[in-house]
């Protein structure tokens, strides 16, 4: 599907840009709803904490596709452990087309400071 290919490219570009700007670290997550199918593109579990892999080098082929219930549909990688969070948000918000879960350094600092 041409639309899915373009969506994969855009999501990978967004991950790389957020990483370059210091807004997304190795633990950041990204997901997008595929309009044609309702399935979800998620960055894979392997992109987190694996030496040499992080969102700053994300490519379109890295993403994993899951159905709205979180079952893996396609991809060489595995869905992240946070898949139920993504499916829950996408289920609750039919208008949401993309979600980014970022570990911003300043937000982390505030949470540590109490």
N, C-alpha and C positions, 0 to 999 in steps of 0.2 A: 504494500500500500504506500503510495507516494506521500500521503498525509502523515503516516506513522514515521516514515523516514525523516521527513522534515521536522517533526516533533522531537524525535530522538536527537537530531543535530542541534536544535534550539535548546533543549534541556542540557545537553552536554556543554554547549557554549556558556549557558548561564552558570553551570557549576564551575567551569574554569574561570570565568570572570569574577564570581563571588570569592573563589579561592585566592585569586590574584589580588583582590582588594582587601583581603584579610577578614572577610565576612563569613567565610565557610572554612572550617578546618577538616581534619581527617575524619571527624565523627559527624560531619554534617550530612543531612539527607535531603534528597530531592525526589519529587514524584509528580507525574502529570497524568491526567485522564486522556485516554485515546478517544476522541469524539466518535469515530466510526464504530467502535465496538463497546465502549464503556470500560474496557480493561485499563490497567494502570501500568505506567512505566515507572520503575523505581531504581534508584542506584543500588548496586548489589552489596551484600554483606562483605564480599571480598574486597571492596574498596575501602573498608574501614579497618585500620590496624594491621594491614598486610604491608610488609616492607616494600617500598617502591610503588605503592598504589595509593592514590588519594584523589579527591575531586578535582584537583588542579590539572590532572592529566586525563580526565574523563573523556571517553569517546562515545559516539552513538551506539556502538556495538556492545558497550559495557552494561547497558541497562538490562534488567530482567522485566518480563511482562507477567503480571498476575491478573487473575480475574477479580471482580468486585468483592469476592469472599476471601481473597488472598492466596488462592491456589496458583502455583507456577504454571504458566502457559507456554512461555518460550524464553530462551536465553541460555547461555553457557554458565552463567553465574547463579547464585542463590539469592532469594529475596532477603532483605534485612530483617532482623528480629523485631523491628518496629513496624512491620507490615500491618498488624492489626490497628495501629494508630492511624496509618494512612487510609486503610479501607474504611475505618469508622468515620473519619473526617469527610472523605469523599461521599460516603453514604448519607451522612447528615446534611451535607451541603452540595446539592445538585448543581449549584452555580459555580462551585470551585473547580477550576481546571488545572491548577498547579499548586503544590505545597512545597515549601522549603522549611526544614527544621535546622536552624543554624545554632552553632555554639559560639556566639559572639564573645570575644574576650571581655568586653566591658560588662556584658550581662553576667558572665561567669564571675567577674570580680564583685559585682553587686550581690550576687547570691552567696558568695563566700563571706562577704563583709556583714551580711545579715541585715 
